[in-house]
Amino acid sequence: MHADHAIAYIRVSTDEQELGPEAQRSTIETYARAKGITIVGWAEELGVSGAAPLDEREGLWAAVESTIDSRAGLLLIGRRDRLARDVFTSMLIERHLEARGARVESADGSANGSGPEAKLLRTMLDAIAEYERAIIRARTKAALAAKARRGERTGGVPYGKRLAVDGRTLETDPAEAAVIARIHQLRSSGLTFQAITDRLNELAIPARGKRWHITTIQRVLRSHP
């Protein structure tokens, strides 16, 4: 394993835009430069909750597999709750990597190290993240129930759709529908997900965030086969 090589992992859920991918990327890059760490690859998971089951964490598994395949010594994250929001998942990922000679390191410096104190702190931070998730879930459930009682729409608006004037139903968004058609065209021409992502960003085609990401392209294609 290359102790000073890392695969960087970014996760952002739909309700955590202040922890957007650009902010996490900057934090990770700054930390890596300060510590003399070479980032040999990136993995992103956008719009995915840290509480999602492991079999739905494609980006996380891609990061883990890339760490192992590249023989990098580190899976580098912005902070602990980007890995997961429950203790079991965090411990499972860490043990999986440790068994292969790698480890998780956080760019905010929290709970790094291999001593018993660091391990205890990691467990405490993961437990706090799990508790925060439970609080957020309870608040979200109450807010959605209140909106439903008022007759308002409670679900998200998928790419390619927009909220109609009645505030409840969805209708096709012509501009986004055209982008979906272009994505299908590029994919049919044999371009990889990364190549499609790069093409859309190069052409400055508007995304719902600041830029297009591989996981966004994959999600659009799954939603509009």
C-alpha positions in Angstrom: 0.0 0.0 0.0 1.1 3.6 -0.7 0.6 5.3 2.7 0.7 8.8 1.2 -1.8 8.1 -1.7 -5.5 8.6 -1.3 -8.8 8.1 -3.0 -11.0 11.1 -2.1 -14.7 10.6 -1.4 -17.4 13.2 -1.5 -21.1 12.8 -0.4 -23.8 15.3 -0.4 -27.5 14.7 0.4 -30.3 16.9 -1.0 -30.7 18.8 2.3 -27.1 19.6 2.9 -26.2 22.0 0.2 -23.9 24.0 2.6 -21.7 20.9 2.4 -21.8 20.8 -1.4 -19.3 18.9 -3.5 -17.2 22.0 -4.3 -16.8 22.8 -0.6 -15.8 19.3 0.3 -13.4 19.0 -2.6 -11.7 22.2 -1.5 -11.4 21.0 2.1 -9.9 17.7 1.0 -7.4 19.2 -1.4 -6.2 21.7 1.2 -5.7 19.0 3.8 -3.9 16.7 1.3 -1.5 19.5 0.3 -0.8 20.2 4.0 -0.1 16.6 4.8 1.8 15.7 1.6 -0.9 13.3 0.4 -1.3 12.6 -3.3 -5.0 12.2 -4.4 -5.0 9.5 -7.1 -8.7 9.4 -7.7 -12.1 10.9 -6.7 -15.5 9.3 -6.1 -18.7 11.3 -5.6 -22.2 10.4 -4.3 -24.6 13.2 -4.8 -28.2 13.3 -3.5 -27.6 10.3 -1.4 -28.4 10.1 2.3 -25.7 8.9 4.7 -28.4 6.6 6.1 -29.0 4.8 2.8 -28.4 1.0 2.9 -25.0 -0.1 1.8 -26.4 -1.8 -1.3 -27.6 1.7 -2.4 -24.2 3.4 -1.8 -22.7 2.9 -5.2 -20.4 5.9 -4.9 -19.1 4.7 -1.5 -18.4 1.2 -2.7 -16.7 2.7 -5.8 -14.4 4.7 -3.5 -13.6 1.7 -1.4 -12.9 -0.5 -4.4 -10.7 2.2 -6.0 -8.8 2.6 -2.7 -8.0 -1.2 -2.7 -7.4 -1.5 -6.5 -5.0 1.5 -6.5 -3.2 0.3 -3.4 -3.8 3.7 -1.8 -3.4 3.8 1.9 -6.2 6.2 2.6 -9.8 6.8 1.8 -9.9 10.6 2.4 -13.2 12.3 3.4 -14.1 15.9 4.3 -15.5 14.9 7.7 -16.8 11.8 9.5 -20.5 12.1 8.7 -19.7 12.1 4.9 -18.8 8.4 5.3 -22.1 7.4 6.9 -24.6 8.5 9.4 -24.7 5.3 11.4 -22.1 3.6 13.5 -22.5 0.1 11.9 -21.9 1.3 8.4 -18.9 3.4 9.3 -17.3 0.5 11.3 -18.0 -2.0 8.5 -16.3 0.2 5.9 -13.3 0.9 8.2 -12.8 -2.7 9.0 -13.1 -3.7 5.4 -10.3 -1.2 4.5 -8.2 -2.0 7.5 -8.2 -5.7 6.6 -6.6 -4.7 3.3 -4.0 -2.3 4.7 -5.9 1.0 4.2 -7.8 3.3 6.5 -10.2 6.2 6.5 -8.9 9.7 7.2 -10.9 12.8 7.8 -9.8 16.2 6.4 -11.1 18.0 9.4 -8.6 16.1 11.5 -11.3 14.6 13.8 -10.6 11.1 15.1 -7.6 10.4 12.8 -5.0 8.0 14.2 -4.8 4.4 15.2 -4.7 4.7 19.0 -7.6 3.6 21.3 -8.5 7.3 22.0 -9.0 8.0 18.2 -11.0 4.8 17.8 -13.2 5.8 20.7 -13.7 9.3 19.3 -14.6 7.9 15.9 -17.3 5.7 17.4 -18.6 8.7 19.4 -18.7 10.9 16.3 -20.5 8.2 14.3 -23.1 7.8 17.1 -23.7 11.6 17.2 -24.2 11.6 13.4 -26.7 8.8 13.7 -28.6 10.7 16.4 -28.6 13.9 14.2 -30.0 11.8 11.4 -32.9 10.6 13.6 -33.7 14.2 14.6 -33.6 15.4 11.0 -35.8 12.5 9.9 -38.4 13.3 12.7 -38.4 17.0 11.7 -38.8 16.2 8.0 -41.6 13.8 8.6 -43.5 16.4 10.7 -42.9 19.1 8.0 -44.1 16.8 5.2 -47.2 15.9 7.1 -48.0 19.6 7.6 -47.5 20.3 3.9 -49.8 17.4 3.0 -52.5 18.7 5.3 -52.3 22.0 3.4 -52.7 20.2 0.1 -49.1 21.1 -1.0 -46.8 18.7 -2.9 -44.4 16.9 -0.6 -42.2 14.9 -3.1 -39.2 16.2 -4.9 -39.2 17.4 -8.5 -37.3 15.0 -10.7 -35.0 16.3 -13.4 -37.0 16.9 -16.6 -40.1 18.1 -14.7 -41.2 21.3 -13.0 -44.0 22.3 -10.6 -47.1 23.4 -12.3 -48.9 26.6 -11.4 -51.2 24.8 -9.1 -48.3 24.0 -6.8 -49.1 20.4 -6.7 -48.8 18.6 -10.0 -45.7 18.2 -12.2 -45.3 19.1 -15.9 -42.5 18.6 -18.4 -39.8 21.2 -18.4 -38.9 21.7 -22.1 -35.3 22.9 -21.5 -34.4 19.9 -19.2 -36.2 17.5 -21.5 -33.9 18.7 -24.3 -30.9 18.0 -22.1 -32.1 14.5 -21.3 -32.4 13.9 -25.0 -28.9 15.1 -25.5 -27.6 12.8 -22.7 -29.2 9.8 -24.4 -27.7 10.8 -27.7 -24.2 11.1 -26.2 -24.6 7.8 -24.4 -25.9 6.0 -27.6 -22.8 7.3 -29.4 -20.6 5.3 -27.1 -19.4 8.0 -24.7 -18.7 7.0 -21.1 -20.5 8.6 -18.1 -17.3 10.6 -17.4 -17.1 11.8 -21.1 -20.8 12.9 -21.0 -20.2 14.8 -17.8 -17.2 16.5 -19.2 -19.0 17.4 -22.4 -22.0 19.0 -20.6 -19.7 21.0 -18.4 -17.5 22.1 -21.3 -20.6 23.3 -23.1 -21.9 25.1 -20.0 -25.2 23.3 -20.2 -27.1 24.3 -17.0 -27.3 21.8 -14.3 -29.4 22.0 -11.1 -26.3 22.4 -9.2 -23.1 24.3 -10.1 -21.9 21.6 -12.5 -22.7 18.1 -13.8 -21.4 15.0 -12.0 -21.2 11.4 -13.1 -23.8 10.3 -10.5 -26.2 13.0 -11.8 -25.9 11.6 -15.4 -26.4 8.1 -14.1 -29.5 9.1 -12.1 -31.0 11.0 -15.1 -30.5 7.9 -17.4 -32.1 5.6 -14.8 -35.1 7.9 -14.4 -35.5 8.4 -18.1 -34.6 5.1 -19.8 
